[in-house]
Amino acid sequence: MKTVFINGNKAAVNNVFPQKVQKELMGERVEIFSKAEVLENPQKFAFTEYIFSTWGMPWFSEEKIKKCFPSLKCVFYAAGTVQHFARPFLNCGVKVFSAWAANAVPVAEYTVAQIILANKGFYRSCLMSNKVEYSAAKKIFSGYIGNYSAKIGIIGAGMIGKLVIKMLKSYNLEVLVFDPFLPDETAEELGVEKCSLERIFAECNVISNHLANNEQTKGMLCGKLFEAMLPNATFLNTGRGAQVVEAELCEVLSNRPDIVAVLDVTEPEPPEDNHPFYTLKNCVLTPHIAGSAGNEVHRMAEYMLAEYNKFINGEKTDYEVTIKMLETMA
């Protein structure tokens, strides 16, 4: 078999890859193999050149890759982060492609929507929607500056962060960015100002986290930063919960009822029983909904189908992942 689906969750593959994409790749007979099935019958995959997968892609050691997939050229991953499986494939000389750009679209759309709502005082207002609190909510609303000339802080200008910045251009907003890896010329092209984390938290009305998920970013967003937030400021997290010192965020939220945290990710997910996130009035939890969902997941499959066609036709591809990229990718 020249092209195969490898995944521990067959339902995930059928959800992400619509029938038209499956047929274009495989014809009428589509098979999805688990890691156990591969290891039980490795000779069956001796001539496999292309693997397609999505959420649920299993990890293979370099030894198993060489044994089971000696002819493998590429892995096409119709989802975002490849950190959990890519390195052994790359070390074996196998190209890895990811639909991180496709998955970035709904995250960026979600983030921009939250930024616009946050600057209107939506979160604090909607939590005070009963009759008794209506007048108080109206008074709170008067403390928000709206979306004209507000300052937005973007933490991490990778694929998602850059897309958020581009989408925000249709609004009259000032954007500050923290990203040590962002070249000055790119920042100029994006029309943003690079600055420190401290300045972002001290000056911005809304702060949105898009840091890469790695050891260097764990616990980077701490209580001292949250304490510096402006009155009525909002913190959005669609990155990873581990990047936030959550106990310190809870303490600041408890002491600062004027600020709001909108958290689509936590560490762990969901938060443990009786976690303060569930009861803090200025904390809004959503169950990791920013990424691709519903029909949006088909975009990821279509991106990988397009990459596959470009590769086999000798054309320039757009979404190849390298070892170097793993150092800074989410």
GUTORPA-157081 format. One record per residue (C-alpha): residue number from 0; residue in one letter; x negated, y negated, z negated. Coordinates in Angstrom, 3 decimals, decimal comma. Layout:
residues N
+-----+----+----------+----------+----------+
!   i ! aa !       xx !       yy !       zz !
+-----+----+----------+----------+----------+
! NUM !  a !        X !        Y !        Z !
...
+-----+----+----------+----------+----------+
end
This chain:
residues 330
+-----+----+----------+----------+----------+
!   i ! aa !       xx !       yy !       zz !
+-----+----+----------+----------+----------+
!   0 !  m !    0,000 !    0,000 !    0,000 !
!   1 !  k !   -1,563 !   -3,238 !    1,152 !
!   2 !  t !    0,718 !   -5,512 !   -0,909 !
!   3 !  v !    2,295 !   -4,641 !   -4,283 !
!   4 !  f !    4,170 !   -6,170 !   -7,186 !
!   5 !  i !    2,516 !   -5,478 !  -10,559 !
!   6 !  n !    4,466 !   -6,427 !  -13,669 !
!   7 !  g !    5,632 !   -4,996 !  -16,960 !
!   8 !  n !    9,030 !   -6,620 !  -16,539 !
!   9 !  k !   10,770 !   -5,681 !  -13,301 !
!  10 !  a !   13,709 !   -7,948 !  -14,116 !
!  11 !  a !   11,333 !  -10,927 !  -14,256 !
!  12 !  v !   10,032 !  -10,152 !  -10,769 !
!  13 !  n !   13,547 !   -9,859 !   -9,354 !
!  14 !  n !   14,517 !  -13,101 !  -11,060 !
!  15 !  v !   11,554 !  -15,127 !   -9,783 !
!  16 !  f !   11,205 !  -13,620 !   -6,312 !
!  17 !  p !   14,474 !  -13,990 !   -4,341 !
!  18 !  q !   15,363 !  -11,182 !   -1,965 !
!  19 !  k !   14,318 !  -13,143 !    1,117 !
!  20 !  v !   10,788 !  -13,594 !   -0,291 !
!  21 !  q !   10,545 !   -9,954 !   -1,341 !
!  22 !  k !   11,568 !   -8,800 !    2,118 !
!  23 !  e !    9,112 !  -11,110 !    3,833 !
!  24 !  l !    6,320 !   -9,674 !    1,710 !
!  25 !  m !    7,309 !   -6,022 !    1,562 !
!  26 !  g !   10,064 !   -5,343 !    4,073 !
!  27 !  e !   13,119 !   -3,413 !    2,972 !
!  28 !  r !   11,368 !   -1,154 !    0,435 !
!  29 !  v !   10,213 !   -3,135 !   -2,571 !
!  30 !  e !    8,498 !   -1,380 !   -5,473 !
!  31 !  i !    7,397 !   -2,941 !   -8,735 !
!  32 !  f !    4,687 !   -1,115 !  -10,683 !
!  33 !  s !    3,827 !   -1,412 !  -14,360 !
!  34 !  k !    0,299 !   -1,264 !  -15,753 !
!  35 !  a !    0,947 !    2,266 !  -17,033 !
!  36 !  e !    2,004 !    3,420 !  -13,563 !
!  37 !  v !   -1,157 !    1,935 !  -12,062 !
!  38 !  l !   -3,428 !    3,604 !  -14,617 !
!  39 !  e !   -1,663 !    6,962 !  -14,238 !
!  40 !  n !   -2,168 !    7,037 !  -10,474 !
!  41 !  p !   -5,039 !    4,684 !   -9,541 !
!  42 !  q !   -5,693 !    6,333 !   -6,174 !
!  43 !  k !   -2,294 !    5,107 !   -5,026 !
!  44 !  f !   -3,653 !    1,544 !   -5,091 !
!  45 !  a !   -7,034 !    2,202 !   -3,495 !
!  46 !  f !   -6,109 !    0,181 !   -0,401 !
!  47 !  t !   -4,137 !   -2,592 !   -2,145 !
!  48 !  e !   -5,370 !   -5,991 !   -1,007 !
!  49 !  y !   -2,749 !   -8,326 !   -2,482 !
!  50 !  i !   -0,968 !   -8,323 !   -5,845 !
!  51 !  f !    2,077 !  -10,480 !   -6,514 !
!  52 !  s !    3,376 !  -11,084 !  -10,025 !
!  53 !  t !    4,944 !  -13,571 !  -12,419 !
!  54 !  w !    5,603 !  -13,818 !  -16,187 !
!  55 !  g !    4,764 !  -10,371 !  -17,546 !
!  56 !  m !    1,614 !   -9,869 !  -15,479 !
!  57 !  p !   -0,500 !   -7,348 !  -17,437 !
!  58 !  w !   -4,147 !   -7,746 !  -18,359 !
!  59 !  f !   -6,659 !   -5,394 !  -16,734 !
!  60 !  s !  -10,285 !   -5,010 !  -17,747 !
!  61 !  e !  -12,988 !   -5,441 !  -15,122 !
!  62 !  e !  -13,611 !   -1,697 !  -15,296 !
!  63 !  k !   -9,955 !   -0,900 !  -14,546 !
!  64 !  i !   -9,782 !   -3,480 !  -11,758 !
!  65 !  k !  -12,767 !   -1,934 !  -10,011 !
!  66 !  k !  -11,356 !    1,562 !  -10,463 !
!  67 !  c !   -7,716 !    0,913 !   -9,558 !
!  68 !  f !   -8,042 !   -1,914 !   -7,023 !
!  69 !  p !  -11,345 !   -1,488 !   -5,145 !
!  70 !  s !   -9,943 !   -3,230 !   -2,034 !
!  71 !  l !   -8,183 !   -6,090 !   -3,838 !
!  72 !  k !   -8,647 !   -9,562 !   -2,359 !
!  73 !  c !   -6,076 !  -11,778 !   -4,118 !
!  74 !  v !   -3,606 !  -12,054 !   -6,977 !
!  75 !  f !   -0,684 !  -14,406 !   -6,333 !
!  76 !  y !    0,899 !  -15,413 !   -9,641 !
!  77 !  a !    4,334 !  -17,017 !   -9,347 !
!  78 !  a !    4,213 !  -18,821 !  -12,700 !
!  79 !  g !    2,014 !  -21,335 !  -14,492 !
!  80 !  t !   -0,903 !  -20,489 !  -16,773 !
!  81 !  v !   -3,177 !  -17,608 !  -15,756 !
!  82 !  q !   -5,373 !  -17,759 !  -18,867 !
!  83 !  h !   -4,169 !  -14,409 !  -20,211 !
!  84 !  f !   -5,172 !  -12,276 !  -17,215 !
!  85 !  a !   -7,251 !  -14,149 !  -14,616 !
!  86 !  r !  -10,836 !  -14,028 !  -15,867 !
!  87 !  p !  -11,512 !  -10,278 !  -15,292 !
!  88 !  f !  -10,115 !  -10,532 !  -11,759 !
!  89 !  l !  -12,239 !  -13,592 !  -11,012 !
!  90 !  n !  -15,317 !  -11,875 !  -12,439 !
!  91 !  c !  -14,655 !   -9,028 !   -9,985 !
!  92 !  g !  -14,596 !  -11,426 !   -7,038 !
!  93 !  v !  -10,815 !  -11,350 !   -6,651 !
!  94 !  k !   -9,190 !  -14,673 !   -5,783 !
!  95 !  v !   -6,376 !  -15,816 !   -8,094 !
!  96 !  f !   -3,643 !  -18,212 !   -7,024 !
!  97 !  s !   -1,133 !  -19,777 !   -9,413 !
!  98 !  a !    2,160 !  -21,595 !   -8,934 !
!  99 !  w !    1,223 !  -24,076 !  -11,653 !
! 100 !  a !    2,133 !  -26,913 !   -9,318 !
! 101 !  a !    5,618 !  -25,498 !   -8,755 !
! 102 !  n !    6,116 !  -24,960 !  -12,478 !
! 103 !  a !    4,905 !  -28,511 !  -13,088 !
! 104 !  v !    7,855 !  -30,018 !  -11,212 !
! 105 !  p !   10,663 !  -29,189 !  -13,695 !
! 106 !  v !    8,399 !  -29,959 !  -16,671 !
! 107 !  a !    7,649 !  -33,390 !  -15,219 !
! 108 !  e !   11,328 !  -33,987 !  -14,406 !
! 109 !  y !   12,289 !  -33,020 !  -17,965 !
! 110 !  t !    9,568 !  -35,226 !  -19,454 !
! 111 !  v !   10,534 !  -38,310 !  -17,453 !
! 112 !  a !   14,171 !  -37,839 !  -18,477 !
! 113 !  q !   13,162 !  -37,649 !  -22,156 !
! 114 !  i !   10,974 !  -40,759 !  -21,871 !
! 115 !  i !   13,803 !  -42,815 !  -20,415 !
! 116 !  l !   16,248 !  -41,592 !  -23,063 !
! 117 !  a !   13,745 !  -42,141 !  -25,875 !
! 118 !  n !   13,185 !  -45,783 !  -24,962 !
! 119 !  k !   16,952 !  -46,331 !  -25,208 !
! 120 !  g !   17,055 !  -44,948 !  -28,745 !
! 121 !  f !   19,103 !  -41,974 !  -27,558 !
! 122 !  y !   17,837 !  -39,420 !  -30,060 !
! 123 !  r !   18,400 !  -41,375 !  -33,244 !
! 124 !  s !   21,705 !  -42,709 !  -31,945 !
! 125 !  c !   23,168 !  -39,345 !  -30,991 !
! 126 !  l !   22,320 !  -37,944 !  -34,416 !
! 127 !  m !   24,479 !  -40,681 !  -35,943 !
! 128 !  s !   27,556 !  -40,199 !  -33,820 !
! 129 !  n !   30,265 !  -39,847 !  -36,464 !
! 130 !  k !   32,586 !  -42,724 !  -37,315 !
! 131 !  v !   30,929 !  -43,601 !  -40,603 !
! 132 !  e !   27,478 !  -43,967 !  -39,034 !
! 133 !  y !   28,550 !  -45,642 !  -35,785 !
! 134 !  s !   27,756 !  -49,194 !  -36,895 !
! 135 !  a !   24,427 !  -48,102 !  -38,344 !
! 136 !  a !   23,555 !  -46,396 !  -35,052 !
! 137 !  k !   24,372 !  -49,589 !  -33,179 !
! 138 !  k !   22,035 !  -51,512 !  -35,449 !
! 139 !  i !   19,249 !  -48,955 !  -34,932 !
! 140 !  f !   19,680 !  -49,220 !  -31,164 !
! 141 !  s !   18,906 !  -52,933 !  -31,340 !
! 142 !  g !   15,380 !  -52,041 !  -32,491 !
! 143 !  y !   14,481 !  -50,261 !  -29,248 !
! 144 !  i !   12,879 !  -52,167 !  -26,392 !
! 145 !  g !   14,378 !  -50,184 !  -23,535 !
! 146 !  n !   12,528 !  -49,238 !  -20,366 !
! 147 !  y !   11,321 !  -52,587 !  -19,066 !
! 148 !  s !    7,593 !  -53,053 !  -19,748 !
! 149 !  a !    7,524 !  -50,289 !  -22,361 !
! 150 !  k !    4,212 !  -48,530 !  -22,957 !
! 151 !  i !    4,016 !  -44,813 !  -22,278 !
! 152 !  g !    1,139 !  -42,664 !  -23,487 !
! 153 !  i !    0,266 !  -39,547 !  -21,488 !
! 154 !  i !   -2,045 !  -37,091 !  -23,246 !
! 155 !  g !   -3,658 !  -34,886 !  -20,604 !
! 156 !  a !   -3,598 !  -35,783 !  -16,907 !
! 157 !  g !   -3,599 !  -32,342 !  -15,353 !
! 158 !  m !   -1,053 !  -31,253 !  -12,774 !
! 159 !  i !    1,947 !  -32,007 !  -15,009 !
! 160 !  g !    0,563 !  -35,218 !  -16,486 !
! 161 !  k !   -0,262 !  -36,611 !  -13,040 !
! 162 !  l !    3,194 !  -35,705 !  -11,743 !
! 163 !  v !    4,841 !  -37,441 !  -14,712 !
! 164 !  i !    2,769 !  -40,551 !  -13,997 !
! 165 !  k !    3,795 !  -40,545 !  -10,330 !
! 166 !  m !    7,483 !  -40,078 !  -11,202 !
! 167 !  l !    7,320 !  -42,959 !  -13,678 !
! 168 !  k !    6,225 !  -45,354 !  -10,931 !
! 169 !  s !    9,857 !  -46,037 !  -10,027 !
! 170 !  y !   10,228 !  -47,651 !  -13,478 !
! 171 !  n !    8,622 !  -50,835 !  -14,761 !
! 172 !  l !    6,427 !  -49,177 !  -17,370 !
! 173 !  e !    2,818 !  -49,474 !  -18,510 !
! 174 !  v !    1,048 !  -46,103 !  -18,708 !
! 175 !  l !   -1,966 !  -45,333 !  -20,890 !
! 176 !  v !   -3,754 !  -41,992 !  -20,501 !
! 177 !  f !   -6,026 !  -39,934 !  -22,699 !
! 178 !  d !   -7,988 !  -37,395 !  -20,659 !
! 179 !  p !  -11,794 !  -37,176 !  -20,909 !
! 180 !  f !  -11,878 !  -35,213 !  -17,641 !
! 181 !  l !   -9,942 !  -37,775 !  -15,594 !
! 182 !  p !  -12,347 !  -39,629 !  -13,243 !
! 183 !  d !  -12,154 !  -43,415 !  -13,391 !
! 184 !  e !  -11,385 !  -43,618 !   -9,669 !
! 185 !  t !   -8,451 !  -41,213 !  -10,074 !
! 186 !  a !   -7,088 !  -43,276 !  -12,955 !
! 187 !  e !   -7,311 !  -46,348 !  -10,751 !
! 188 !  e !   -5,490 !  -44,552 !   -7,926 !
! 189 !  l !   -2,738 !  -43,515 !  -10,366 !
! 190 !  g !   -2,453 !  -47,058 !  -11,677 !
! 191 !  v !   -3,081 !  -46,075 !  -15,313 !
! 192 !  e !   -5,479 !  -47,165 !  -18,015 !
! 193 !  k !   -7,689 !  -44,593 !  -19,718 !
! 194 !  c !   -8,033 !  -44,975 !  -23,459 !
! 195 !  s !   -8,497 !  -43,147 !  -26,762 !
! 196 !  l !   -5,924 !  -40,987 !  -28,532 !
! 197 !  e !   -5,935 !  -43,476 !  -31,385 !
! 198 !  r !   -4,943 !  -46,327 !  -29,107 !
! 199 !  i !   -2,174 !  -44,305 !  -27,445 !
! 200 !  f !   -0,538 !  -43,489 !  -30,774 !
! 201 !  a !   -0,966 !  -47,041 !  -32,079 !
! 202 !  e !    0,369 !  -48,854 !  -28,992 !
! 203 !  c !    2,824 !  -46,658 !  -27,076 !
! 204 !  n !    6,580 !  -46,524 !  -27,432 !
! 205 !  v !    6,676 !  -42,937 !  -26,156 !
! 206 !  i !    3,807 !  -40,455 !  -26,317 !
! 207 !  s !    3,983 !  -37,268 !  -24,231 !
! 208 !  n !    1,615 !  -34,332 !  -24,719 !
! 209 !  h !    0,354 !  -32,387 !  -21,690 !
! 210 !  l !   -2,982 !  -31,142 !  -23,011 !
! 211 !  a !   -4,501 !  -27,942 !  -21,669 !
! 212 !  n !   -4,005 !  -25,010 !  -24,030 !
! 213 !  n !   -7,437 !  -23,917 !  -25,257 !
! 214 !  e !   -9,545 !  -23,679 !  -28,410 !
! 215 !  q !  -10,788 !  -27,258 !  -28,030 !
! 216 !  t !   -7,272 !  -28,730 !  -28,114 !
! 217 !  k !   -5,908 !  -26,751 !  -31,075 !
! 218 !  g !   -4,959 !  -29,078 !  -33,918 !
! 219 !  m !   -6,034 !  -32,144 !  -31,937 !
! 220 !  l !   -2,838 !  -34,056 !  -32,718 !
! 221 !  c !   -2,945 !  -34,645 !  -36,468 !
! 222 !  g !   -1,131 !  -36,585 !  -39,156 !
! 223 !  k !   -3,416 !  -39,612 !  -38,965 !
! 224 !  l !   -2,326 !  -40,152 !  -35,352 !
! 225 !  f !    1,375 !  -39,729 !  -36,103 !
! 226 !  e !    1,124 !  -42,148 !  -39,021 !
! 227 !  a !   -0,129 !  -44,818 !  -36,586 !
! 228 !  m !    2,934 !  -44,636 !  -34,327 !
! 229 !  l !    4,852 !  -47,830 !  -33,652 !
! 230 !  p !    8,239 !  -48,416 !  -35,299 !
! 231 !  n !   10,931 !  -46,501 !  -33,348 !
! 232 !  a !    8,313 !  -44,625 !  -31,296 !
! 233 !  t !    8,894 !  -41,104 !  -29,959 !
! 234 !  f !    6,539 !  -38,139 !  -29,621 !
! 235 !  l !    7,322 !  -35,564 !  -26,923 !
! 236 !  n !    5,672 !  -32,152 !  -26,785 !
! 237 !  t !    6,020 !  -29,912 !  -23,738 !
! 238 !  g !    2,384 !  -28,760 !  -23,980 !
! 239 !  r !    1,804 !  -26,214 !  -26,731 !
! 240 !  g !    2,706 !  -26,198 !  -30,406 !
! 241 !  a !   -0,816 !  -25,199 !  -31,453 !
! 242 !  q !   -2,142 !  -28,589 !  -30,343 !
! 243 !  v !   -0,176 !  -30,228 !  -33,167 !
! 244 !  v !   -0,960 !  -29,951 !  -36,872 !
! 245 !  e !    2,708 !  -29,272 !  -37,523 !
! 246 !  a !    2,598 !  -29,497 !  -41,330 !
! 247 !  e !    1,159 !  -33,000 !  -41,046 !
! 248 !  l !    3,709 !  -33,973 !  -38,389 !
! 249 !  c !    6,506 !  -32,824 !  -40,722 !
! 250 !  e !    5,109 !  -34,923 !  -43,550 !
! 251 !  v !    4,950 !  -38,029 !  -41,363 !
! 252 !  l !    8,466 !  -37,452 !  -39,995 !
! 253 !  s !    9,731 !  -37,142 !  -43,557 !
! 254 !  n !    8,066 !  -40,421 !  -44,539 !
! 255 !  r !    8,889 !  -42,248 !  -41,287 !
! 256 !  p !   12,608 !  -41,849 !  -40,424 !
! 257 !  d !   12,183 !  -44,487 !  -37,707 !
! 258 !  i !   10,060 !  -42,255 !  -35,461 !
! 259 !  v !   11,280 !  -39,173 !  -33,588 !
! 260 !  a !    9,622 !  -35,956 !  -32,438 !
! 261 !  v !   11,167 !  -34,116 !  -29,482 !
! 262 !  l !    9,598 !  -30,663 !  -29,469 !
! 263 !  d !   10,127 !  -28,193 !  -26,656 !
! 264 !  v !    7,252 !  -26,058 !  -27,959 !
! 265 !  t !    6,169 !  -25,039 !  -31,466 !
! 266 !  e !    3,686 !  -22,674 !  -33,072 !
! 267 !  p !    5,100 !  -20,064 !  -33,367 !
! 268 !  e !    8,173 !  -20,124 !  -31,138 !
! 269 !  p !   10,720 !  -20,340 !  -32,619 !
! 270 !  p !    9,539 !  -21,926 !  -35,869 !
! 271 !  e !    9,547 !  -19,658 !  -38,905 !
! 272 !  d !   12,671 !  -19,438 !  -41,063 !
! 273 !  n !   13,240 !  -22,471 !  -43,303 !
! 274 !  h !   10,725 !  -24,566 !  -41,366 !
! 275 !  p !   11,246 !  -28,327 !  -41,916 !
! 276 !  f !   11,687 !  -28,794 !  -38,158 !
! 277 !  y !   15,182 !  -27,326 !  -38,537 !
! 278 !  t !   16,338 !  -29,890 !  -41,093 !
! 279 !  l !   14,426 !  -33,099 !  -40,392 !
! 280 !  k !   16,935 !  -35,533 !  -38,901 !
! 281 !  n !   14,317 !  -37,169 !  -36,716 !
! 282 !  c !   13,103 !  -33,903 !  -35,188 !
! 283 !  v !   14,805 !  -32,611 !  -32,026 !
! 284 !  l !   14,062 !  -28,984 !  -31,125 !
! 285 !  t !   14,686 !  -27,473 !  -27,702 !
! 286 !  p !   13,924 !  -23,778 !  -27,011 !
! 287 !  h !   11,090 !  -24,120 !  -24,463 !
! 288 !  i !   13,382 !  -25,253 !  -21,654 !
! 289 !  a !   11,130 !  -27,728 !  -19,834 !
! 290 !  g !    9,609 !  -25,169 !  -17,467 !
! 291 !  s !   11,176 !  -23,457 !  -14,487 !
! 292 !  a !   14,606 !  -21,934 !  -15,134 !
! 293 !  g !   17,592 !  -20,835 !  -13,101 !
! 294 !  n !   17,041 !  -21,400 !   -9,404 !
! 295 !  e !   13,944 !  -23,480 !  -10,194 !
! 296 !  v !   11,912 !  -20,273 !  -10,586 !
! 297 !  h !   12,335 !  -19,534 !   -6,862 !
! 298 !  r !   10,111 !  -22,524 !   -6,121 !
! 299 !  m !    7,205 !  -20,653 !   -7,735 !
! 300 !  a !    7,712 !  -17,595 !   -5,534 !
! 301 !  e !    7,942 !  -19,754 !   -2,435 !
! 302 !  y !    4,691 !  -21,557 !   -3,342 !
! 303 !  m !    2,909 !  -18,204 !   -3,629 !
! 304 !  l !    4,409 !  -16,917 !   -0,390 !
! 305 !  a !    3,098 !  -20,056 !    1,332 !
! 306 !  e !   -0,368 !  -19,533 !   -0,203 !
! 307 !  y !   -0,368 !  -15,911 !    0,952 !
! 308 !  n !    0,517 !  -16,896 !    4,508 !
! 309 !  k !   -2,190 !  -19,558 !    4,550 !
! 310 !  f !   -4,770 !  -17,105 !    3,234 !
! 311 !  i !   -4,045 !  -14,304 !    5,694 !
! 312 !  n !   -4,021 !  -16,819 !    8,566 !
! 313 !  g !   -7,387 !  -18,263 !    7,551 !
! 314 !  e !   -5,937 !  -21,655 !    6,609 !
! 315 !  k !   -6,881 !  -23,866 !    3,666 !
! 316 !  t !   -5,045 !  -22,886 !    0,491 !
! 317 !  d !   -3,926 !  -25,322 !   -2,191 !
! 318 !  y !   -3,611 !  -23,504 !   -5,513 !
! 319 !  e !   -6,606 !  -21,229 !   -5,999 !
! 320 !  v !   -7,846 !  -20,949 !   -9,596 !
! 321 !  t !  -11,576 !  -20,781 !  -10,324 !
! 322 !  i !  -13,567 !  -19,796 !  -13,405 !
! 323 !  k !  -14,511 !  -23,452 !  -13,868 !
! 324 !  m !  -10,870 !  -24,511 !  -13,777 !
! 325 !  l !  -10,021 !  -22,151 !  -16,653 !
! 326 !  e !  -12,035 !  -24,412 !  -18,960 !
! 327 !  t !   -9,499 !  -27,231 !  -18,675 !
! 328 !  m !   -6,297 !  -25,693 !  -17,315 !
! 329 !  a !   -3,275 !  -25,180 !  -19,522 !
+-----+----+----------+----------+----------+
end
